[in-house]
Every structure is written in C-alpha cells, then in structure tokens.
C-alpha cells in the first residue's frame, strides 16, 4: 500500500489518520501487508501499525517516483480535501489502481471499480474494504492496472491536455 504527500502524515487534510484507521481494519486480513510513505522521512518515534511501514523520504525526480509507483500494488489517497491530486494522476499513469474517498476532485481521477475504488466519504471501513478489494485478487488487480494506465493516457496525457487548452483558448478568442 502506498501513501504519498509532502508532510502528509501531519497534514489532516491529506487524511493519514483515516488511512491509519482503515489499515487497522485490515490487520490479519491481508497477508504481507506493508505501507510505504513518500514525501517525508521516518519520525523519531514511528507508530507501530502492526505491519511494516517504510518511510521513503522526499522523492525529487520522475524516475524515483515511477519506480515507487510501479513497485506498489495500490495507491491510497484518503484526503479530506483535494482538487486533482498529482499522486492520483501519477499513480494511474504508472498503471497503479487508486483507492480514495468519493469526494472533491477524486472522482475525476478514479473510476469506481474500473481504475480503483471510491469509498464512501470518510468511512474508514469502506476505505479498508476498497484496499482489500484491490489487493485480494491478482487478476482483478491486473485489470485495474491496465484500465488505470489506459484512463491516464486517455484523460491526462500531454497531447490530450494541450488539445483541451487549445480548444478553450480558441473559444475565448472568438
């Protein structure tokens, strides 16, 4: 499981406390569960969540980000508020399903049970169910991964976004 945000563990808007609670629901249900956190270093006294937690620090280049996204099975974005988080778009671009709350701009990134899972807003049990739903079935996870990459290319690739800007500017200049 991957979580990433600059200082996100301390930023209540990013919802790490909600992720922590969701992961508690998964104790003993998901074999070999690991959490990787990027965007900050390990605290002096890391919390024991009952499974390994890996703090990756700040990643400063695209290659490092792609390696981390590609190494994980699911990206979780438990944000209370977020417009269109880069971590979601980047995850999909690397073919990684995203589990998030069905709120703010996250439904613009995640297509429920197609590119990931949208949990009821701030319902940690449903968030845990979404994480488990992605992780429990390898064939499903691969289908989600393939759909995530295709969705990212279709909606967020440079040529697509540039074309949308061109259309907007053309309309504004008329």
C-alpha positions in Angstrom: 0.0 0.0 0.0 1.4 3.4 -1.0 0.6 6.8 0.5 2.3 10.0 -0.5 2.1 13.7 0.4 4.6 16.3 1.4 4.4 16.1 5.2 1.1 14.2 4.7 1.2 12.3 8.0 0.9 15.5 9.9 -1.4 17.3 7.4 -5.0 16.5 8.5 -6.3 17.5 5.0 -4.4 14.5 3.5 -6.2 12.1 5.8 -3.4 9.9 7.1 -5.4 9.4 10.3 -8.2 8.0 8.2 -5.8 5.7 6.3 -4.3 4.5 9.7 -7.8 3.6 10.9 -8.6 1.8 7.6 -5.4 -0.2 7.9 -6.3 -1.2 11.4 -9.5 -2.8 10.0 -7.2 -4.9 7.7 -4.9 -6.3 10.4 -4.8 -10.1 10.0 -7.0 -9.9 6.8 -4.3 -9.0 4.2 -1.2 -11.2 4.1 2.1 -9.5 3.8 0.7 -6.0 4.2 3.3 -3.2 4.0 2.8 0.5 3.9 5.2 2.8 2.0 5.0 6.5 2.7 6.8 9.0 0.5 7.0 12.8 1.0 8.6 12.6 4.4 11.3 10.9 6.5 10.6 8.5 9.3 9.6 10.2 12.6 11.9 9.8 15.6 9.3 7.5 17.2 7.4 5.8 14.4 3.9 4.4 15.3 3.5 0.7 15.4 0.7 -0.1 13.0 1.1 -3.9 13.3 2.8 -4.3 10.0 5.9 -2.9 8.4 5.9 0.8 7.5 8.6 2.1 5.1 9.3 5.9 5.0 10.8 6.7 1.7 11.6 10.4 2.3 11.1 13.1 -0.4 11.4 11.9 -4.0 12.9 14.6 -6.2 12.8 13.1 -9.7 10.4 11.4 -12.0 12.4 8.2 -12.2 12.3 7.7 -8.4 8.5 8.4 -8.4 7.9 5.9 -11.3 9.9 3.2 -9.5 7.9 3.7 -6.3 4.5 3.8 -8.1 5.4 0.7 -10.1 6.6 -1.2 -7.0 3.4 -0.9 -5.0 0.1 -2.6 -5.6 -2.3 0.2 -4.7 -2.2 3.9 -4.0 -4.4 5.2 -1.3 -5.5 8.8 -1.2 -7.5 9.3 1.9 -7.8 13.1 1.5 -10.5 15.1 3.2 -9.9 17.9 0.6 -8.2 17.6 -2.7 -8.8 19.1 -6.2 -7.0 16.8 -8.6 -4.0 15.3 -6.6 -0.9 14.7 -8.7 -0.3 11.5 -6.8 -3.5 10.1 -8.2 -2.8 11.0 -11.8 0.8 9.8 -11.5 -0.3 6.5 -10.0 -2.7 5.9 -12.8 0.0 6.8 -15.3 2.1 4.1 -13.8 -0.7 1.6 -14.0 -1.5 1.6 -10.3 -5.1 1.4 -9.1 -6.1 4.2 -6.7 -8.4 3.8 -3.6 -9.8 7.1 -2.4 -12.9 8.7 -0.9 -15.7 9.7 -3.3 -15.3 13.4 -2.6 -13.8 16.6 -4.0 -11.8 16.0 -7.2 -11.1 12.4 -6.6 -14.0 11.0 -8.7 -12.3 12.9 -11.6 -9.3 10.6 -11.2 -10.8 7.3 -10.1 -13.5 5.4 -12.0 -15.1 3.2 -9.3 -14.2 -0.5 -9.7 -12.6 0.3 -13.1 -9.4 2.2 -12.2 -9.7 1.8 -8.5 -12.2 2.1 -5.7 -14.2 5.1 -4.4 -15.2 4.7 -0.7 -18.0 6.5 1.0 -16.6 9.8 2.2 -14.5 9.4 5.3 -15.8 5.9 6.0 -12.7 4.1 7.1 -14.3 0.6 6.9 -15.3 1.2 3.3 -11.8 2.5 2.6 -10.4 -0.7 4.1 -12.8 -2.7 2.0 -11.6 -0.9 -1.1 -7.9 -1.6 -0.3 -8.7 -5.3 0.3 -10.8 -5.5 -2.8 -7.9 -4.3 -4.9 -5.3 -6.5 -3.1 -7.2 -9.8 -2.7 -7.5 -10.8 -6.4 -4.4 -10.7 -8.7 -6.4 -11.0 -11.9 -8.7 -8.1 -10.8 -5.7 -6.0 -9.8 -4.1 -6.6 -13.2 -7.3 -5.5 -15.0 -7.5 -2.4 -12.7 -3.9 -1.7 -13.5 -4.4 -1.9 -17.3 -7.5 0.3 -17.1 -5.7 2.8 -14.9 -2.9 3.3 -17.4 -5.4 3.5 -20.4 -7.5 6.0 -18.4 -4.5 8.2 -17.6 -3.3 8.2 -21.2 -6.8 9.0 -22.5 -7.6 11.8 -20.0 -4.3 13.2 -18.7 -1.5 12.8 -21.4 0.2 15.9 -22.6 -1.4 15.8 -26.1 -4.9 15.5 -24.6 -4.4 18.3 -22.1 -2.7 20.6 -24.7 -5.7 20.0 -27.1 -8.1 20.9 -24.4 -6.2 24.2 -23.7 -6.2 24.9 -27.5 -10.0 24.4 -27.7 -10.5 26.6 -24.6 -8.3 29.4 -26.0 -10.0 29.2 -29.4 -13.4 29.6 -27.8 -12.2 32.5 -25.6 -10.8 34.4 -28.6 -14.0 34.2 -30.7 
